[in-house]
Amino acid sequence: RKFGELYQKGLITSLDPNVRPAVVNDRGPYVERIMRMVKHACVLKLSDEDLEYLCPDVPQEEAFKELCVNSSAQLLILTKGIDGATVHTPKHKFDVSAVLADPFKDTVGAGDTFMGTILVELYRRSLTAQDIGLLSLEDLQRIVERATIAASLNCQFSGCNPPYEKDL
């Protein structure tokens, strides 16, 4: 409920569900709660695995389209690991290629690093919730590409090790 209240006040709200099926005791209420939160997020990022859990038996592209329609998010991002990410705003839809980690250690924290970088980049631009949907294609591409690089750098180490600004 508080999440919705923050959204109604025009504050930037973000959601990165990080679905963990092994710790969900009752799938139905869990999915309902996430879908309620989706309606109050300005920025929504989820992985292909999250989407598969939330919308089983629905092709990925169709499930993402449905999510875009049912969300009020000004920026929706579907991360797909080695296959990059799909980005959707009210004005733009595009794909971004993954940046391969070299050397590759593991993916722990990659999604959180990606989302954290997105939020930092939005903050740096001093945007309001509505401004996010008005970003130019070039700005969006730069933001998401930077997040992709940050996630890749995180994967070069064991455990969650987001890069510092100087590393980017």
CNS distance restraints for C-alpha pairs under 8 A (distance, minus, plus):
assign (resid   1 and name CA) (resid   5 and name CA) 6.43 0.50 0.50
assign (resid   2 and name CA) (resid   6 and name CA) 6.25 0.50 0.50
assign (resid   3 and name CA) (resid   7 and name CA) 6.36 0.50 0.50
assign (resid   3 and name CA) (resid  13 and name CA) 7.40 0.50 0.50
assign (resid   3 and name CA) (resid  37 and name CA) 7.15 0.50 0.50
assign (resid   3 and name CA) (resid  40 and name CA) 6.77 0.50 0.50
assign (resid   4 and name CA) (resid   8 and name CA) 6.14 0.50 0.50
assign (resid   4 and name CA) (resid  37 and name CA) 7.36 0.50 0.50
assign (resid   4 and name CA) (resid  40 and name CA) 5.30 0.50 0.50
assign (resid   5 and name CA) (resid   9 and name CA) 6.37 0.50 0.50
assign (resid   6 and name CA) (resid  10 and name CA) 6.75 0.50 0.50
assign (resid   6 and name CA) (resid  11 and name CA) 5.67 0.50 0.50
assign (resid   6 and name CA) (resid  12 and name CA) 7.82 0.50 0.50
assign (resid   6 and name CA) (resid  13 and name CA) 7.09 0.50 0.50
assign (resid   7 and name CA) (resid  11 and name CA) 5.48 0.50 0.50
assign (resid   7 and name CA) (resid  12 and name CA) 6.75 0.50 0.50
assign (resid   7 and name CA) (resid  13 and name CA) 6.15 0.50 0.50
assign (resid   7 and name CA) (resid  40 and name CA) 5.64 0.50 0.50
assign (resid   7 and name CA) (resid  41 and name CA) 6.87 0.50 0.50
assign (resid   7 and name CA) (resid  42 and name CA) 7.52 0.50 0.50
assign (resid   8 and name CA) (resid  40 and name CA) 8.00 0.50 0.50
assign (resid  10 and name CA) (resid 128 and name CA) 7.50 0.50 0.50
assign (resid  10 and name CA) (resid 129 and name CA) 6.03 0.50 0.50
assign (resid  10 and name CA) (resid 130 and name CA) 8.00 0.50 0.50
assign (resid  11 and name CA) (resid 128 and name CA) 7.21 0.50 0.50
assign (resid  11 and name CA) (resid 129 and name CA) 6.09 0.50 0.50
assign (resid  12 and name CA) (resid  41 and name CA) 7.60 0.50 0.50
assign (resid  12 and name CA) (resid  42 and name CA) 5.71 0.50 0.50
assign (resid  12 and name CA) (resid  43 and name CA) 7.49 0.50 0.50
assign (resid  12 and name CA) (resid 128 and name CA) 6.79 0.50 0.50
assign (resid  12 and name CA) (resid 129 and name CA) 4.94 0.50 0.50
assign (resid  13 and name CA) (resid  40 and name CA) 7.27 0.50 0.50
assign (resid  13 and name CA) (resid  41 and name CA) 5.02 0.50 0.50
assign (resid  13 and name CA) (resid  42 and name CA) 5.15 0.50 0.50
assign (resid  13 and name CA) (resid  43 and name CA) 6.34 0.50 0.50
assign (resid  13 and name CA) (resid 129 and name CA) 7.96 0.50 0.50
assign (resid  14 and name CA) (resid  41 and name CA) 5.15 0.50 0.50
assign (resid  14 and name CA) (resid  42 and name CA) 5.77 0.50 0.50
assign (resid  14 and name CA) (resid  43 and name CA) 4.53 0.50 0.50
assign (resid  14 and name CA) (resid  44 and name CA) 5.73 0.50 0.50
assign (resid  14 and name CA) (resid  45 and name CA) 7.95 0.50 0.50
assign (resid  15 and name CA) (resid  37 and name CA) 7.57 0.50 0.50
assign (resid  15 and name CA) (resid  38 and name CA) 7.18 0.50 0.50
assign (resid  15 and name CA) (resid  41 and name CA) 6.03 0.50 0.50
assign (resid  15 and name CA) (resid  43 and name CA) 6.36 0.50 0.50
assign (resid  15 and name CA) (resid  44 and name CA) 4.94 0.50 0.50
assign (resid  15 and name CA) (resid  45 and name CA) 6.36 0.50 0.50
assign (resid  16 and name CA) (resid  44 and name CA) 6.10 0.50 0.50
assign (resid  16 and name CA) (resid  45 and name CA) 5.01 0.50 0.50
assign (resid  16 and name CA) (resid  46 and name CA) 5.52 0.50 0.50
assign (resid  16 and name CA) (resid 115 and name CA) 7.41 0.50 0.50
assign (resid  17 and name CA) (resid  34 and name CA) 7.17 0.50 0.50
assign (resid  17 and name CA) (resid  45 and name CA) 7.72 0.50 0.50
assign (resid  17 and name CA) (resid  46 and name CA) 6.38 0.50 0.50
assign (resid  17 and name CA) (resid  50 and name CA) 7.15 0.50 0.50
assign (resid  18 and name CA) (resid  46 and name CA) 7.09 0.50 0.50
assign (resid  18 and name CA) (resid  47 and name CA) 7.70 0.50 0.50
assign (resid  18 and name CA) (resid  50 and name CA) 6.50 0.50 0.50
assign (resid  19 and name CA) (resid  49 and name CA) 7.81 0.50 0.50
assign (resid  19 and name CA) (resid  50 and name CA) 5.30 0.50 0.50
assign (resid  19 and name CA) (resid  53 and name CA) 7.43 0.50 0.50
assign (resid  20 and name CA) (resid  24 and name CA) 6.69 0.50 0.50
assign (resid  21 and name CA) (resid  53 and name CA) 7.73 0.50 0.50
assign (resid  24 and name CA) (resid  30 and name CA) 7.25 0.50 0.50
assign (resid  26 and name CA) (resid  30 and name CA) 6.47 0.50 0.50
assign (resid  27 and name CA) (resid  31 and name CA) 6.05 0.50 0.50
assign (resid  28 and name CA) (resid  32 and name CA) 6.23 0.50 0.50
assign (resid  29 and name CA) (resid  33 and name CA) 6.08 0.50 0.50
assign (resid  30 and name CA) (resid  34 and name CA) 6.36 0.50 0.50
assign (resid  31 and name CA) (resid  35 and name CA) 6.10 0.50 0.50
assign (resid  31 and name CA) (resid  54 and name CA) 6.02 0.50 0.50
assign (resid  32 and name CA) (resid  36 and name CA) 6.19 0.50 0.50
assign (resid  33 and name CA) (resid  37 and name CA) 6.28 0.50 0.50
assign (resid  34 and name CA) (resid  38 and name CA) 6.16 0.50 0.50
assign (resid  35 and name CA) (resid  39 and name CA) 6.80 0.50 0.50
assign (resid  36 and name CA) (resid  40 and name CA) 7.30 0.50 0.50
assign (resid  37 and name CA) (resid  41 and name CA) 6.51 0.50 0.50
assign (resid  38 and name CA) (resid  44 and name CA) 7.18 0.50 0.50
assign (resid  38 and name CA) (resid  70 and name CA) 7.73 0.50 0.50
assign (resid  38 and name CA) (resid  71 and name CA) 5.48 0.50 0.50
assign (resid  38 and name CA) (resid  72 and name CA) 7.41 0.50 0.50
assign (resid  38 and name CA) (resid  73 and name CA) 7.53 0.50 0.50
assign (resid  39 and name CA) (resid  70 and name CA) 6.68 0.50 0.50
assign (resid  39 and name CA) (resid  71 and name CA) 4.62 0.50 0.50
assign (resid  39 and name CA) (resid  72 and name CA) 5.36 0.50 0.50
assign (resid  39 and name CA) (resid  73 and name CA) 7.27 0.50 0.50
assign (resid  40 and name CA) (resid  71 and name CA) 7.37 0.50 0.50
assign (resid  40 and name CA) (resid  72 and name CA) 6.38 0.50 0.50
assign (resid  40 and name CA) (resid  73 and name CA) 7.25 0.50 0.50
assign (resid  41 and name CA) (resid  71 and name CA) 7.42 0.50 0.50
assign (resid  41 and name CA) (resid  72 and name CA) 6.54 0.50 0.50
assign (resid  41 and name CA) (resid  73 and name CA) 5.23 0.50 0.50
assign (resid  42 and name CA) (resid  72 and name CA) 6.61 0.50 0.50
assign (resid  42 and name CA) (resid  73 and name CA) 4.06 0.50 0.50
assign (resid  42 and name CA) (resid  74 and name CA) 5.25 0.50 0.50
assign (resid  42 and name CA) (resid  75 and name CA) 6.49 0.50 0.50
assign (resid  42 and name CA) (resid 129 and name CA) 6.22 0.50 0.50
assign (resid  42 and name CA) (resid 132 and name CA) 7.97 0.50 0.50
assign (resid  43 and name CA) (resid  73 and name CA) 5.34 0.50 0.50
assign (resid  43 and name CA) (resid  74 and name CA) 6.15 0.50 0.50
assign (resid  43 and name CA) (resid  75 and name CA) 4.88 0.50 0.50
assign (resid  43 and name CA) (resid  76 and name CA) 5.98 0.50 0.50
assign (resid  44 and name CA) (resid  73 and name CA) 6.25 0.50 0.50
assign (resid  44 and name CA) (resid  75 and name CA) 6.27 0.50 0.50
assign (resid  44 and name CA) (resid  76 and name CA) 4.74 0.50 0.50
assign (resid  44 and name CA) (resid  77 and name CA) 6.25 0.50 0.50
assign (resid  45 and name CA) (resid  76 and name CA) 5.76 0.50 0.50
assign (resid  45 and name CA) (resid  77 and name CA) 4.62 0.50 0.50
assign (resid  45 and name CA) (resid  78 and name CA) 5.90 0.50 0.50
assign (resid  45 and name CA) (resid  79 and name CA) 7.35 0.50 0.50
assign (resid  45 and name CA) (resid 115 and name CA) 6.90 0.50 0.50
assign (resid  46 and name CA) (resid  50 and name CA) 5.91 0.50 0.50
assign (resid  46 and name CA) (resid  51 and name CA) 6.75 0.50 0.50
assign (resid  46 and name CA) (resid  77 and name CA) 6.43 0.50 0.50
assign (resid  46 and name CA) (resid  78 and name CA) 5.20 0.50 0.50
assign (resid  46 and name CA) (resid  79 and name CA) 6.23 0.50 0.50
assign (resid  47 and name CA) (resid  51 and name CA) 6.29 0.50 0.50
assign (resid  47 and name CA) (resid  78 and name CA) 5.40 0.50 0.50
assign (resid  47 and name CA) (resid  79 and name CA) 4.57 0.50 0.50
assign (resid  47 and name CA) (resid  80 and name CA) 5.98 0.50 0.50
assign (resid  47 and name CA) (resid  81 and name CA) 7.86 0.50 0.50
assign (resid  47 and name CA) (resid 111 and name CA) 7.70 0.50 0.50
assign (resid  48 and name CA) (resid  52 and name CA) 6.12 0.50 0.50
assign (resid  48 and name CA) (resid  60 and name CA) 7.45 0.50 0.50
assign (resid  48 and name CA) (resid  78 and name CA) 6.37 0.50 0.50
assign (resid  48 and name CA) (resid  79 and name CA) 6.05 0.50 0.50
assign (resid  48 and name CA) (resid  80 and name CA) 5.30 0.50 0.50
assign (resid  49 and name CA) (resid  53 and name CA) 6.35 0.50 0.50
assign (resid  50 and name CA) (resid  54 and name CA) 6.26 0.50 0.50
assign (resid  51 and name CA) (resid  55 and name CA) 5.82 0.50 0.50
assign (resid  51 and name CA) (resid  56 and name CA) 7.79 0.50 0.50
assign (resid  51 and name CA) (resid  60 and name CA) 7.40 0.50 0.50
assign (resid  51 and name CA) (resid  63 and name CA) 7.25 0.50 0.50
assign (resid  51 and name CA) (resid  64 and name CA) 7.48 0.50 0.50
assign (resid  52 and name CA) (resid  56 and name CA) 5.08 0.50 0.50
assign (resid  52 and name CA) (resid  57 and name CA) 7.69 0.50 0.50
assign (resid  52 and name CA) (resid  58 and name CA) 7.75 0.50 0.50
assign (resid  52 and name CA) (resid  60 and name CA) 7.22 0.50 0.50
assign (resid  55 and name CA) (resid  63 and name CA) 6.30 0.50 0.50
assign (resid  58 and name CA) (resid  62 and name CA) 6.64 0.50 0.50
assign (resid  58 and name CA) (resid  63 and name CA) 5.82 0.50 0.50
assign (resid  59 and name CA) (resid  63 and name CA) 6.07 0.50 0.50
assign (resid  60 and name CA) (resid  64 and name CA) 6.10 0.50 0.50
assign (resid  61 and name CA) (resid  65 and name CA) 6.20 0.50 0.50
assign (resid  62 and name CA) (resid  66 and name CA) 6.20 0.50 0.50
assign (resid  63 and name CA) (resid  67 and name CA) 6.17 0.50 0.50
assign (resid  64 and name CA) (resid  68 and name CA) 6.16 0.50 0.50
assign (resid  64 and name CA) (resid  78 and name CA) 7.61 0.50 0.50
assign (resid  65 and name CA) (resid  69 and name CA) 6.32 0.50 0.50
assign (resid  66 and name CA) (resid  70 and name CA) 6.21 0.50 0.50
assign (resid  67 and name CA) (resid  71 and name CA) 5.94 0.50 0.50
assign (resid  68 and name CA) (resid  72 and name CA) 7.75 0.50 0.50
assign (resid  68 and name CA) (resid  73 and name CA) 7.67 0.50 0.50
assign (resid  68 and name CA) (resid  76 and name CA) 7.10 0.50 0.50
assign (resid  68 and name CA) (resid  88 and name CA) 7.55 0.50 0.50
assign (resid  73 and name CA) (resid  89 and name CA) 7.76 0.50 0.50
assign (resid  74 and name CA) (resid  89 and name CA) 5.36 0.50 0.50
assign (resid  74 and name CA) (resid  90 and name CA) 6.38 0.50 0.50
assign (resid  74 and name CA) (resid 129 and name CA) 7.53 0.50 0.50
assign (resid  74 and name CA) (resid 130 and name CA) 7.14 0.50 0.50
assign (resid  74 and name CA) (resid 132 and name CA) 5.80 0.50 0.50
assign (resid  74 and name CA) (resid 133 and name CA) 4.60 0.50 0.50
assign (resid  75 and name CA) (resid  87 and name CA) 7.27 0.50 0.50
assign (resid  75 and name CA) (resid  88 and name CA) 5.94 0.50 0.50
assign (resid  75 and name CA) (resid  89 and name CA) 4.86 0.50 0.50
assign (resid  75 and name CA) (resid  90 and name CA) 7.85 0.50 0.50
assign (resid  75 and name CA) (resid 132 and name CA) 6.76 0.50 0.50
assign (resid  75 and name CA) (resid 133 and name CA) 6.44 0.50 0.50
assign (resid  76 and name CA) (resid  87 and name CA) 5.84 0.50 0.50
assign (resid  76 and name CA) (resid  88 and name CA) 5.10 0.50 0.50
assign (resid  76 and name CA) (resid  89 and name CA) 6.39 0.50 0.50
assign (resid  77 and name CA) (resid  85 and name CA) 6.66 0.50 0.50
assign (resid  77 and name CA) (resid  86 and name CA) 5.67 0.50 0.50
assign (resid  77 and name CA) (resid  87 and name CA) 4.59 0.50 0.50
assign (resid  77 and name CA) (resid  88 and name CA) 6.36 0.50 0.50
assign (resid  78 and name CA) (resid  85 and name CA) 5.41 0.50 0.50
assign (resid  78 and name CA) (resid  86 and name CA) 5.13 0.50 0.50
assign (resid  78 and name CA) (resid  87 and name CA) 6.57 0.50 0.50
assign (resid  79 and name CA) (resid  83 and name CA) 7.99 0.50 0.50
assign (resid  79 and name CA) (resid  84 and name CA) 6.11 0.50 0.50
assign (resid  79 and name CA) (resid  85 and name CA) 4.28 0.50 0.50
assign (resid  79 and name CA) (resid  86 and name CA) 6.57 0.50 0.50
assign (resid  79 and name CA) (resid 111 and name CA) 7.93 0.50 0.50
assign (resid  80 and name CA) (resid  84 and name CA) 5.22 0.50 0.50
assign (resid  80 and name CA) (resid  85 and name CA) 5.45 0.50 0.50
assign (resid  80 and name CA) (resid  86 and name CA) 7.95 0.50 0.50
assign (resid  81 and name CA) (resid  85 and name CA) 7.58 0.50 0.50
assign (resid  81 and name CA) (resid  98 and name CA) 7.04 0.50 0.50
assign (resid  82 and name CA) (resid  98 and name CA) 5.55 0.50 0.50
assign (resid  82 and name CA) (resid  99 and name CA) 7.78 0.50 0.50
assign (resid  82 and name CA) (resid 100 and name CA) 7.35 0.50 0.50
assign (resid  83 and name CA) (resid  97 and name CA) 6.52 0.50 0.50
assign (resid  83 and name CA) (resid  98 and name CA) 5.98 0.50 0.50
assign (resid  84 and name CA) (resid  95 and name CA) 7.20 0.50 0.50
assign (resid  84 and name CA) (resid  96 and name CA) 5.50 0.50 0.50
assign (resid  84 and name CA) (resid  97 and name CA) 4.35 0.50 0.50
assign (resid  84 and name CA) (resid  98 and name CA) 3.98 0.50 0.50
assign (resid  84 and name CA) (resid  99 and name CA) 7.72 0.50 0.50
assign (resid  84 and name CA) (resid 148 and name CA) 7.88 0.50 0.50
assign (resid  85 and name CA) (resid  95 and name CA) 5.62 0.50 0.50
assign (resid  85 and name CA) (resid  96 and name CA) 5.21 0.50 0.50
assign (resid  85 and name CA) (resid  97 and name CA) 6.63 0.50 0.50
assign (resid  85 and name CA) (resid  98 and name CA) 7.20 0.50 0.50
assign (resid  86 and name CA) (resid  93 and name CA) 7.31 0.50 0.50
assign (resid  86 and name CA) (resid  94 and name CA) 5.85 0.50 0.50
assign (resid  86 and name CA) (resid  95 and name CA) 4.42 0.50 0.50
assign (resid  86 and name CA) (resid  96 and name CA) 6.39 0.50 0.50
assign (resid  87 and name CA) (resid  92 and name CA) 7.71 0.50 0.50
assign (resid  87 and name CA) (resid  93 and name CA) 5.48 0.50 0.50
assign (resid  87 and name CA) (resid  94 and name CA) 5.36 0.50 0.50
assign (resid  87 and name CA) (resid  95 and name CA) 6.06 0.50 0.50
assign (resid  87 and name CA) (resid  96 and name CA) 7.71 0.50 0.50
assign (resid  88 and name CA) (resid  92 and name CA) 5.78 0.50 0.50
assign (resid  88 and name CA) (resid  93 and name CA) 4.41 0.50 0.50
assign (resid  88 and name CA) (resid  94 and name CA) 6.79 0.50 0.50
assign (resid  89 and name CA) (resid  93 and name CA) 6.35 0.50 0.50
assign (resid  89 and name CA) (resid 133 and name CA) 5.66 0.50 0.50
assign (resid  90 and name CA) (resid 133 and name CA) 5.81 0.50 0.50
assign (resid  90 and name CA) (resid 134 and name CA) 7.86 0.50 0.50
assign (resid  91 and name CA) (resid 133 and name CA) 6.91 0.50 0.50
assign (resid  91 and name CA) (resid 134 and name CA) 7.18 0.50 0.50
assign (resid  92 and name CA) (resid 137 and name CA) 6.71 0.50 0.50
assign (resid  96 and name CA) (resid 141 and name CA) 7.60 0.50 0.50
assign (resid  96 and name CA) (resid 144 and name CA) 7.41 0.50 0.50
assign (resid  96 and name CA) (resid 145 and name CA) 6.91 0.50 0.50
assign (resid  98 and name CA) (resid 148 and name CA) 6.30 0.50 0.50
assign (resid  98 and name CA) (resid 152 and name CA) 7.99 0.50 0.50
assign (resid  99 and name CA) (resid 148 and name CA) 6.25 0.50 0.50
assign (resid  99 and name CA) (resid 149 and name CA) 5.99 0.50 0.50
assign (resid  99 and name CA) (resid 152 and name CA) 5.87 0.50 0.50
assign (resid 100 and name CA) (resid 104 and name CA) 7.89 0.50 0.50
assign (resid 100 and name CA) (resid 152 and name CA) 6.10 0.50 0.50
assign (resid 101 and name CA) (resid 152 and name CA) 4.85 0.50 0.50
assign (resid 101 and name CA) (resid 153 and name CA) 6.24 0.50 0.50
assign (resid 101 and name CA) (resid 155 and name CA) 5.94 0.50 0.50
assign (resid 101 and name CA) (resid 156 and name CA) 5.64 0.50 0.50
assign (resid 102 and name CA) (resid 156 and name CA) 6.23 0.50 0.50
assign (resid 103 and name CA) (resid 156 and name CA) 5.37 0.50 0.50
assign (resid 104 and name CA) (resid 155 and name CA) 5.81 0.50 0.50
assign (resid 104 and name CA) (resid 156 and name CA) 4.80 0.50 0.50
assign (resid 104 and name CA) (resid 157 and name CA) 7.29 0.50 0.50
assign (resid 105 and name CA) (resid 155 and name CA) 5.73 0.50 0.50
assign (resid 105 and name CA) (resid 156 and name CA) 5.15 0.50 0.50
assign (resid 105 and name CA) (resid 157 and name CA) 5.28 0.50 0.50
assign (resid 105 and name CA) (resid 158 and name CA) 5.44 0.50 0.50
assign (resid 106 and name CA) (resid 155 and name CA) 5.20 0.50 0.50
assign (resid 106 and name CA) (resid 156 and name CA) 7.03 0.50 0.50
assign (resid 106 and name CA) (resid 157 and name CA) 6.78 0.50 0.50
assign (resid 106 and name CA) (resid 158 and name CA) 5.71 0.50 0.50
assign (resid 106 and name CA) (resid 159 and name CA) 6.99 0.50 0.50
assign (resid 107 and name CA) (resid 154 and name CA) 7.53 0.50 0.50
assign (resid 107 and name CA) (resid 155 and name CA) 5.15 0.50 0.50
assign (resid 107 and name CA) (resid 159 and name CA) 7.62 0.50 0.50
assign (resid 107 and name CA) (resid 160 and name CA) 7.97 0.50 0.50
assign (resid 108 and name CA) (resid 155 and name CA) 7.15 0.50 0.50
assign (resid 108 and name CA) (resid 158 and name CA) 7.31 0.50 0.50
assign (resid 108 and name CA) (resid 159 and name CA) 5.17 0.50 0.50
assign (resid 108 and name CA) (resid 160 and name CA) 5.27 0.50 0.50
assign (resid 109 and name CA) (resid 113 and name CA) 5.94 0.50 0.50
assign (resid 109 and name CA) (resid 151 and name CA) 7.87 0.50 0.50
assign (resid 109 and name CA) (resid 154 and name CA) 7.06 0.50 0.50
assign (resid 109 and name CA) (resid 155 and name CA) 7.91 0.50 0.50
assign (resid 109 and name CA) (resid 159 and name CA) 6.82 0.50 0.50
assign (resid 109 and name CA) (resid 160 and name CA) 4.41 0.50 0.50
assign (resid 109 and name CA) (resid 161 and name CA) 7.11 0.50 0.50
assign (resid 109 and name CA) (resid 162 and name CA) 7.50 0.50 0.50
assign (resid 110 and name CA) (resid 114 and name CA) 6.08 0.50 0.50
assign (resid 110 and name CA) (resid 151 and name CA) 4.65 0.50 0.50
assign (resid 110 and name CA) (resid 152 and name CA) 7.15 0.50 0.50
assign (resid 110 and name CA) (resid 154 and name CA) 5.92 0.50 0.50
assign (resid 110 and name CA) (resid 155 and name CA) 6.38 0.50 0.50
assign (resid 110 and name CA) (resid 160 and name CA) 7.18 0.50 0.50
assign (resid 110 and name CA) (resid 162 and name CA) 7.81 0.50 0.50
assign (resid 111 and name CA) (resid 115 and name CA) 6.20 0.50 0.50
assign (resid 111 and name CA) (resid 151 and name CA) 6.80 0.50 0.50
assign (resid 112 and name CA) (resid 116 and name CA) 5.88 0.50 0.50
assign (resid 113 and name CA) (resid 117 and name CA) 6.08 0.50 0.50
assign (resid 113 and name CA) (resid 147 and name CA) 7.34 0.50 0.50
assign (resid 113 and name CA) (resid 150 and name CA) 6.48 0.50 0.50
assign (resid 113 and name CA) (resid 151 and name CA) 5.46 0.50 0.50
assign (resid 113 and name CA) (resid 154 and name CA) 7.17 0.50 0.50
assign (resid 113 and name CA) (resid 162 and name CA) 5.67 0.50 0.50
assign (resid 114 and name CA) (resid 118 and name CA) 6.38 0.50 0.50
assign (resid 114 and name CA) (resid 147 and name CA) 4.68 0.50 0.50
assign (resid 114 and name CA) (resid 148 and name CA) 6.21 0.50 0.50
assign (resid 114 and name CA) (resid 150 and name CA) 6.36 0.50 0.50
assign (resid 114 and name CA) (resid 151 and name CA) 5.18 0.50 0.50
assign (resid 115 and name CA) (resid 119 and name CA) 6.28 0.50 0.50
assign (resid 115 and name CA) (resid 147 and name CA) 7.16 0.50 0.50
assign (resid 116 and name CA) (resid 120 and name CA) 6.17 0.50 0.50
assign (resid 116 and name CA) (resid 147 and name CA) 7.97 0.50 0.50
assign (resid 117 and name CA) (resid 121 and name CA) 6.12 0.50 0.50
assign (resid 117 and name CA) (resid 143 and name CA) 7.99 0.50 0.50
assign (resid 117 and name CA) (resid 146 and name CA) 7.30 0.50 0.50
assign (resid 117 and name CA) (resid 147 and name CA) 5.12 0.50 0.50
assign (resid 117 and name CA) (resid 150 and name CA) 7.12 0.50 0.50
assign (resid 118 and name CA) (resid 122 and name CA) 6.28 0.50 0.50
assign (resid 118 and name CA) (resid 143 and name CA) 6.28 0.50 0.50
assign (resid 118 and name CA) (resid 144 and name CA) 6.67 0.50 0.50
assign (resid 118 and name CA) (resid 147 and name CA) 5.95 0.50 0.50
assign (resid 119 and name CA) (resid 123 and name CA) 6.08 0.50 0.50
assign (resid 120 and name CA) (resid 124 and name CA) 6.12 0.50 0.50
assign (resid 121 and name CA) (resid 125 and name CA) 6.63 0.50 0.50
assign (resid 121 and name CA) (resid 143 and name CA) 6.20 0.50 0.50
assign (resid 122 and name CA) (resid 126 and name CA) 6.76 0.50 0.50
assign (resid 122 and name CA) (resid 127 and name CA) 6.34 0.50 0.50
assign (resid 122 and name CA) (resid 132 and name CA) 7.63 0.50 0.50
assign (resid 122 and name CA) (resid 143 and name CA) 7.99 0.50 0.50
assign (resid 123 and name CA) (resid 127 and name CA) 6.50 0.50 0.50
assign (resid 127 and name CA) (resid 131 and name CA) 5.47 0.50 0.50
assign (resid 127 and name CA) (resid 132 and name CA) 6.42 0.50 0.50
assign (resid 128 and name CA) (resid 132 and name CA) 6.78 0.50 0.50
assign (resid 129 and name CA) (resid 133 and name CA) 7.90 0.50 0.50
assign (resid 130 and name CA) (resid 134 and name CA) 7.23 0.50 0.50
assign (resid 131 and name CA) (resid 135 and name CA) 6.68 0.50 0.50
assign (resid 135 and name CA) (resid 139 and name CA) 6.21 0.50 0.50
assign (resid 135 and name CA) (resid 140 and name CA) 6.32 0.50 0.50
assign (resid 136 and name CA) (resid 140 and name CA) 6.23 0.50 0.50
assign (resid 137 and name CA) (resid 141 and name CA) 6.07 0.50 0.50
assign (resid 138 and name CA) (resid 142 and name CA) 6.21 0.50 0.50
assign (resid 139 and name CA) (resid 143 and name CA) 6.15 0.50 0.50
assign (resid 140 and name CA) (resid 144 and name CA) 6.14 0.50 0.50
assign (resid 141 and name CA) (resid 145 and name CA) 5.85 0.50 0.50
assign (resid 142 and name CA) (resid 146 and name CA) 6.04 0.50 0.50
assign (resid 143 and name CA) (resid 147 and name CA) 6.36 0.50 0.50
assign (resid 144 and name CA) (resid 148 and name CA) 6.13 0.50 0.50
assign (resid 145 and name CA) (resid 149 and name CA) 6.25 0.50 0.50
assign (resid 146 and name CA) (resid 150 and name CA) 6.20 0.50 0.50
assign (resid 146 and name CA) (resid 168 and name CA) 7.61 0.50 0.50
assign (resid 147 and name CA) (resid 151 and name CA) 6.16 0.50 0.50
assign (resid 148 and name CA) (resid 152 and name CA) 6.20 0.50 0.50
assign (resid 149 and name CA) (resid 153 and name CA) 6.20 0.50 0.50
assign (resid 149 and name CA) (resid 168 and name CA) 7.35 0.50 0.50
assign (resid 150 and name CA) (resid 154 and name CA) 6.24 0.50 0.50
assign (resid 150 and name CA) (resid 162 and name CA) 6.82 0.50 0.50
assign (resid 150 and name CA) (resid 163 and name CA) 6.16 0.50 0.50
assign (resid 150 and name CA) (resid 168 and name CA) 6.77 0.50 0.50
assign (resid 151 and name CA) (resid 155 and name CA) 6.42 0.50 0.50
assign (resid 151 and name CA) (resid 162 and name CA) 7.28 0.50 0.50
assign (resid 152 and name CA) (resid 156 and name CA) 6.80 0.50 0.50
assign (resid 153 and name CA) (resid 157 and name CA) 7.71 0.50 0.50
assign (resid 153 and name CA) (resid 162 and name CA) 7.18 0.50 0.50
assign (resid 153 and name CA) (resid 163 and name CA) 6.35 0.50 0.50
assign (resid 154 and name CA) (resid 160 and name CA) 6.53 0.50 0.50
assign (resid 154 and name CA) (resid 161 and name CA) 5.13 0.50 0.50
assign (resid 154 and name CA) (resid 162 and name CA) 4.93 0.50 0.50
assign (resid 154 and name CA) (resid 163 and name CA) 6.24 0.50 0.50
assign (resid 155 and name CA) (resid 160 and name CA) 7.95 0.50 0.50
assign (resid 155 and name CA) (resid 161 and name CA) 7.82 0.50 0.50
assign (resid 157 and name CA) (resid 161 and name CA) 6.54 0.50 0.50
assign (resid 163 and name CA) (resid 167 and name CA) 5.75 0.50 0.50
assign (resid 163 and name CA) (resid 168 and name CA) 7.03 0.50 0.50
assign (resid 164 and name CA) (resid 168 and name CA) 6.95 0.50 0.50
